[in-house]
Amino acid sequence: MVMEVPGKMKAIRFSVFGGPEVLRLEEVPVPVPGEGEVLVRVHAAGVNPGDWQIRSGLAGDRFGLPYIPGWDVAGTVAAGGADAGFRPGDAVYGMTADSGGCAEYAVVPAGQLARKPSAATFIEAAALPQSGFTAWHALFEQGRLEPGQTVLINGAAGGVGHLAVQLARWKGARVIGTASARNERFLRELGVDEFIDYAAGMPAELAGSADLVLDTAAGGDRDWLIDALKPGGRLVPIAFGRHSAGKAAEAAVEVQEVQFPPFSSAVLDQLSSLVDEGRLHVSIDSVFPLEETAKAHVRSESRRARGKIVICVRSG
């Protein structure tokens, strides 16, 4: 099967750092895949906090301009990838090496791409790569979660959090979820054993009950999460916040550093299996067309999304 690839494509770009208004729908050249890369005809792109943090300049000037946001993509193979077993027309999803997902075509390393779960739509698949990988690594690689242990997931209703809840349940762990009160029913339906309204603080009966705390929320004082841990427990942050080293030492718990491990399609294959088995479900907060990417950034910056925000690049 041969797919015809045009020379130009529509993409969202910004040429200066700033608010959502700097995002522009432009016509740009279609990228050309290099060795070990696959050109994906993008159907949908996931939105992550890093997208607006880069756009706003919060991440500094490490990223060159002009810049196309979007790391997570789902679509079909247009060219390349034969060495990795991909053929034109294959339905795939994955994470780009250097953004570029908010466009009609994107280049993805073959090692960061996997076949789309058959039970997932392109919208759902685009929501999964970065958040699913982050949750998997934090729970099982960095956090070393074992069956029968208790994990507290802070920010459990968010993109990473709601997937971490389901993965921890699949592992056989007891799950405590923290979020705003409006998300209690949502998290109960996902299967949390205990719910904490973070505005109300740590209930006395849950203090010292967790083997692992996964902190998905950025910024602010997170010392109250240390109170949840048993002696010898571990706090794994996936976003930068403040956790007192002195308080952790006094409680005899370990506060780990934020890690940025290399992305692996092997984890995507595991996630695909869980989706197809009905054990993992991606909750979609909202979907925006490509030309309304700015609205998606506004929604993400509000920090009120339940589940994932996705850009629909093309229907069908």
C-alpha positions as CSV (number, residue, x, y, z in Angstrom):
1,M,0.0,0.0,0.0
2,V,1.4,3.4,-1.0
3,M,0.0,6.6,0.6
4,E,0.3,9.9,-1.2
5,V,1.9,12.6,1.0
6,P,1.4,16.3,0.1
7,G,4.2,18.8,0.3
8,K,2.3,21.2,2.6
9,M,0.1,20.7,5.7
10,K,-1.8,22.7,8.2
11,A,-0.2,23.0,11.6
12,I,-0.5,25.1,14.8
13,R,2.6,27.1,15.4
14,F,3.9,30.0,17.5
15,S,6.8,32.3,16.7
16,V,7.0,34.1,20.1
17,F,6.4,32.9,23.6
18,G,3.2,34.1,25.3
19,G,-0.4,33.4,26.0
20,P,-2.7,31.1,24.0
21,E,-3.3,34.0,21.5
22,V,0.2,33.4,20.0
23,L,-0.9,30.1,18.5
24,R,-1.6,30.4,14.8
25,L,-3.0,28.0,12.2
26,E,-0.4,28.0,9.4
27,E,0.6,26.1,6.2
28,V,4.0,24.6,6.6
29,P,6.1,21.9,4.8
30,V,5.3,18.3,5.7
31,P,8.3,16.9,7.7
32,V,10.4,14.2,6.1
33,P,11.2,11.1,8.3
34,G,14.8,10.1,8.7
35,E,16.4,6.8,9.5
36,G,14.5,5.0,12.2
37,E,11.5,7.4,12.0
38,V,7.9,7.1,10.8
39,L,5.8,9.8,9.2
40,V,2.3,9.6,10.8
41,R,-0.8,11.1,9.2
42,V,-2.2,12.5,12.4
43,H,-5.8,12.0,13.3
44,A,-5.6,13.3,16.9
45,A,-3.0,14.9,19.3
46,G,-3.0,14.8,23.1
47,V,-2.6,17.9,25.2
48,N,-0.2,17.9,28.1
49,P,0.8,20.6,30.6
50,G,4.2,20.8,28.9
51,D,2.6,22.2,25.8
52,W,1.4,25.4,27.4
53,Q,4.4,25.6,29.7
54,I,6.7,25.7,26.6
55,R,4.4,28.1,24.8
56,S,4.2,30.5,27.7
57,G,8.0,30.6,28.1
58,L,7.8,28.9,31.5
59,A,10.2,26.2,30.3
60,G,12.7,28.9,29.2
61,D,14.2,29.3,25.8
62,R,15.4,25.7,25.3
63,F,13.0,25.2,22.5
64,G,13.6,26.9,19.2
65,L,11.0,29.0,17.3
66,P,8.8,28.7,15.4
67,Y,7.4,25.8,17.3
68,I,4.6,23.3,16.7
69,P,3.2,22.0,20.0
70,G,1.9,18.5,20.7
71,W,3.9,15.4,21.8
72,D,1.2,12.7,21.8
73,V,-0.2,11.6,18.4
74,A,-2.5,8.9,17.0
75,G,-3.0,8.3,13.3
76,T,-1.9,6.1,10.4
77,V,1.5,5.4,9.0
78,A,2.2,7.5,5.9
79,A,5.8,6.6,5.2
80,G,8.8,4.9,6.9
81,G,9.0,2.4,9.7
82,A,9.5,-0.7,7.6
83,D,12.5,-1.8,9.7
84,A,10.3,-1.7,12.8
85,G,7.5,-3.7,11.1
86,F,5.2,-0.8,10.3
87,R,3.5,-0.4,6.9
88,P,1.6,2.5,5.3
89,G,-2.0,2.5,6.6
90,D,-1.2,0.9,10.0
91,A,-3.1,2.5,12.8
92,V,-0.6,3.7,15.4
93,Y,0.0,5.9,18.4
94,G,3.0,7.2,20.2
95,M,5.1,10.2,21.3
96,T,7.2,12.4,19.1
97,A,10.9,13.1,19.9
98,D,10.6,16.9,19.6
99,S,6.9,17.9,19.7
100,G,5.1,18.7,16.3
101,G,1.9,16.8,16.9
102,C,-0.6,19.6,16.4
103,A,-0.3,19.2,12.6
104,E,-1.7,17.0,9.8
105,Y,1.6,15.0,9.7
106,A,4.2,14.4,12.4
107,V,7.5,12.4,12.5
108,V,7.8,9.9,15.3
109,P,10.8,7.6,16.2
110,A,9.8,4.0,15.5
111,G,10.9,3.1,19.0
112,Q,8.3,5.5,20.4
113,L,5.4,4.2,18.3
114,A,3.1,1.2,18.7
115,R,0.0,-0.1,17.1
116,K,-3.2,1.5,18.3
117,P,-5.3,-0.5,20.7
118,S,-8.2,-1.9,18.6
119,A,-10.7,-1.0,21.4
120,A,-9.6,2.6,21.4
121,T,-10.6,5.4,19.0
122,F,-7.9,7.7,17.6
123,I,-9.0,10.4,20.1
124,E,-8.6,8.0,23.1
125,A,-5.3,6.6,21.7
126,A,-3.9,10.1,21.4
127,A,-4.6,10.8,25.1
128,L,-2.6,7.8,26.3
129,P,1.1,7.9,25.4
130,Q,2.8,10.4,27.7
131,S,0.3,10.2,30.6
132,G,0.1,6.4,30.5
133,F,3.9,6.0,30.3
134,T,4.4,8.5,33.1
135,A,1.9,6.7,35.4
136,W,3.4,3.3,34.5
137,H,7.0,4.4,35.3
138,A,6.1,6.2,38.5
139,L,4.1,3.3,39.9
140,F,6.1,0.3,38.8
141,E,9.6,1.4,37.9
142,Q,10.3,4.3,40.2
143,G,7.7,3.5,42.9
144,R,8.2,-0.3,42.9
145,L,4.5,-0.8,43.7
146,E,3.6,-4.4,44.7
147,P,0.3,-6.2,45.0
148,G,-1.3,-5.7,48.4
149,Q,0.5,-2.4,49.0
150,T,-1.3,0.9,49.5
151,V,-0.7,3.9,47.1
152,L,-2.0,7.4,47.5
153,I,-2.4,9.2,44.2
154,N,-2.5,13.0,44.5
155,G,-4.3,14.7,41.6
156,A,-6.1,11.4,40.9
157,A,-8.7,12.8,38.5
158,G,-6.1,14.3,36.1
159,G,-4.5,12.9,33.0
160,V,-1.8,10.9,34.7
161,G,-3.8,10.4,37.9
162,H,-6.9,8.7,36.5
163,L,-4.7,6.3,34.6
164,A,-2.5,5.6,37.6
165,V,-5.6,4.8,39.7
166,Q,-6.6,2.1,37.2
167,L,-3.0,0.7,36.8
168,A,-2.6,0.5,40.5
169,R,-5.9,-1.4,40.8
170,W,-4.8,-3.8,38.1
171,K,-1.6,-4.4,40.0
172,G,-3.7,-5.4,43.1
173,A,-2.9,-2.4,45.2
174,R,-5.2,-0.5,47.6
175,V,-5.8,3.0,46.2
176,I,-6.4,6.3,47.9
177,G,-7.2,9.1,45.6
178,T,-7.0,12.8,46.3
179,A,-8.8,15.5,44.2
180,S,-11.3,18.3,44.6
181,A,-14.7,17.3,46.0
182,R,-16.4,17.5,42.7
183,N,-14.3,14.6,41.4
184,E,-15.2,12.1,44.2
185,R,-17.9,10.3,42.3
186,F,-15.7,10.0,39.2
187,L,-12.9,8.5,41.3
188,R,-15.2,6.1,43.1
189,E,-16.4,4.8,39.8
190,L,-12.7,4.3,38.8
191,G,-12.3,2.1,41.9
192,V,-10.5,4.1,44.5
193,D,-10.8,2.5,47.9
194,E,-10.6,5.8,49.8
195,F,-11.2,9.4,48.7
196,I,-9.6,12.6,50.1
197,D,-10.8,16.1,49.3
198,Y,-7.4,17.8,49.2
199,A,-8.9,21.1,50.5
200,A,-9.9,19.3,53.7
201,G,-6.4,17.8,54.3
202,M,-5.3,14.4,55.5
203,P,-7.9,12.4,57.5
204,A,-6.4,11.1,60.8
205,E,-7.4,7.5,60.0
206,L,-5.4,7.5,56.7
207,A,-2.2,9.1,58.1
208,G,0.7,6.7,57.9
209,S,-1.2,4.1,55.8
210,A,0.5,4.4,52.4
211,D,3.5,2.5,51.1
212,L,3.8,4.8,48.1
213,V,2.6,8.4,47.3
214,L,2.4,9.5,43.7
215,D,2.3,13.3,43.5
216,T,1.0,14.5,40.1
217,A,0.3,18.1,41.1
218,A,2.8,20.9,40.4
219,G,3.7,23.7,42.7
220,G,2.8,24.5,46.3
221,D,3.6,22.9,49.7
222,R,3.1,19.1,49.6
223,D,4.3,18.3,53.1
224,W,0.9,16.9,54.0
225,L,1.5,14.0,51.6
226,I,4.5,12.9,53.7
227,D,2.0,12.4,56.6
228,A,0.3,9.7,54.5
229,L,3.4,7.5,54.3
230,K,4.4,4.6,56.6
231,P,8.0,4.6,57.8
232,G,10.1,3.4,54.9
233,G,7.6,4.6,52.4
234,R,8.3,6.5,49.1
235,L,7.0,9.7,47.7
236,V,7.4,9.8,43.9
237,P,6.7,13.3,42.3
238,I,6.0,13.6,38.6
239,A,5.9,17.4,38.8
240,F,7.9,19.9,40.7
241,G,6.5,20.8,44.2
242,R,7.8,21.5,47.7
243,H,8.4,18.5,49.9
244,S,10.4,19.1,53.1
245,A,13.6,17.1,53.4
246,G,13.6,17.6,57.1
247,K,10.0,16.4,57.6
248,A,10.8,13.4,55.4
249,A,13.8,12.5,57.4
250,E,11.9,12.8,60.7
251,A,9.2,10.5,59.3
252,A,11.8,8.0,57.9
253,V,10.4,8.2,54.4
254,E,12.0,8.7,51.0
255,V,11.2,11.7,48.8
256,Q,12.5,10.9,45.3
257,E,13.4,13.3,42.5
258,V,11.3,14.0,39.4
259,Q,12.6,11.7,36.7
260,F,12.4,12.0,32.9
261,P,13.1,8.4,31.7
262,P,13.5,7.6,28.0
263,F,10.1,6.8,26.4
264,S,9.5,3.2,25.3
265,S,7.1,1.6,22.9
266,A,7.3,-1.5,25.1
267,V,5.2,0.2,27.7
268,L,2.7,1.3,25.0
269,D,2.3,-2.3,24.0
270,Q,1.5,-3.1,27.7
271,L,-1.0,-0.3,27.8
272,S,-2.6,-1.4,24.5
273,S,-3.1,-4.9,25.9
274,L,-4.8,-3.5,29.0
275,V,-7.1,-1.2,26.9
276,D,-8.1,-4.1,24.7
277,E,-8.8,-6.3,27.7
278,G,-11.1,-3.6,29.2
279,R,-8.8,-3.1,32.2
280,L,-7.7,0.5,31.3
281,H,-10.0,3.3,30.0
282,V,-9.0,6.8,29.0
283,S,-11.3,9.4,30.2
284,I,-11.6,12.3,27.8
285,D,-12.3,15.7,29.3
286,S,-12.8,17.6,26.1
287,V,-12.0,17.6,22.4
288,F,-11.1,20.6,20.3
289,P,-10.6,20.9,16.5
290,L,-7.0,21.8,15.3
291,E,-7.9,25.5,14.7
292,E,-9.1,25.8,18.3
293,T,-5.9,24.6,19.9
294,A,-5.7,27.8,21.9
295,K,-9.0,26.9,23.7
296,A,-7.4,23.5,24.6
297,H,-4.4,25.3,26.1
298,V,-6.8,27.5,28.1
299,R,-8.6,24.4,29.4
300,S,-5.3,22.7,30.3
301,E,-3.9,25.8,32.1
302,S,-7.1,25.9,34.2
303,R,-5.9,22.7,35.9
304,R,-9.6,21.6,36.1
305,A,-9.6,19.0,33.4
306,R,-10.9,15.6,34.4
307,G,-8.9,13.1,32.4
308,K,-7.4,14.2,29.1
309,I,-7.8,17.0,26.6
310,V,-7.4,16.1,22.9
311,I,-7.0,17.9,19.6
312,C,-9.0,16.4,16.7
313,V,-6.8,17.0,13.6
314,R,-9.0,15.0,11.2
315,S,-12.2,13.0,11.5
316,G,-12.6,9.4,10.4
